[in-house]
Amino acid sequence: MGSVKDYFSSLGKGVASLVKGLEVTGKEFVTPKITERYPENRDNMNIAQRFRATLEFIYDAEGNHKCIACGTCERNCPNGTIAVETKMVDTWDGKKKKKLDRYIYDLGSCTFCQLCVTTCPTDAIRFSNDFEQAVFTRAKLVKQLNYLPEKPEPKPTPEQIAKMEAEKKAKIEAAKAAAAAKKAAAQAGGEAAAAPAAKPAAAPAADDKAAKALAAAGGDPEKEAKIKAALEKAAKLKAEREAAKKAAGENPETK
């Protein structure tokens, strides 16, 4: 009896499993197919916009890009995928400016981490979802992203030219004024140096110390006034001492 009971129990389980399998198979018969018919349907394939396939430059309708050749993307790339080559150009106002020459990108070594895109200060690059990048040699995976010719520096407007000429003229006038002031200061210094040479000849020879003190003033009116005031004060003190000695009956010439 036990073997018969086990037989029918296992038979029932087998039939239930078969019915469940047929149910799943029946659902798949009516489920829409998701198999992609690539490459036949490449024209209408729906690729997610966040899919990272390859790095590219962002050009506008006039063929301009925003890259300033700062090298931030190159420094932040973890495995040296990007190489930014620059050159120096002359601007219309006579200054030097660093400009992008070539932007080299190696797709074969890119890890698609997007650090270059997120750290770009001008939003000049992005990842596209163009996944068809299969080639026969690895050398073809090295690409120059700035494929359009680099445009020359823009020509100045009449307002910019007028402003530059005005600034240039102002600098010339300032330089001339500084040179004239320097020359006048040098001439004034020469006259002041020549004045003390003639001064001692006109000074009275009665008092040699007074003459030497006035000569040391170097023709400076303020210094001469101070020296004369000191000499007058000394002469007054000397006269007062002599008068006091005379009143005391002493000889003024004795000390």
Order of alpha helices (4+ residues) and beta strands (2+ residues): alpha-beta-alpha-beta-beta-alpha-beta-beta-alpha-alpha-alpha
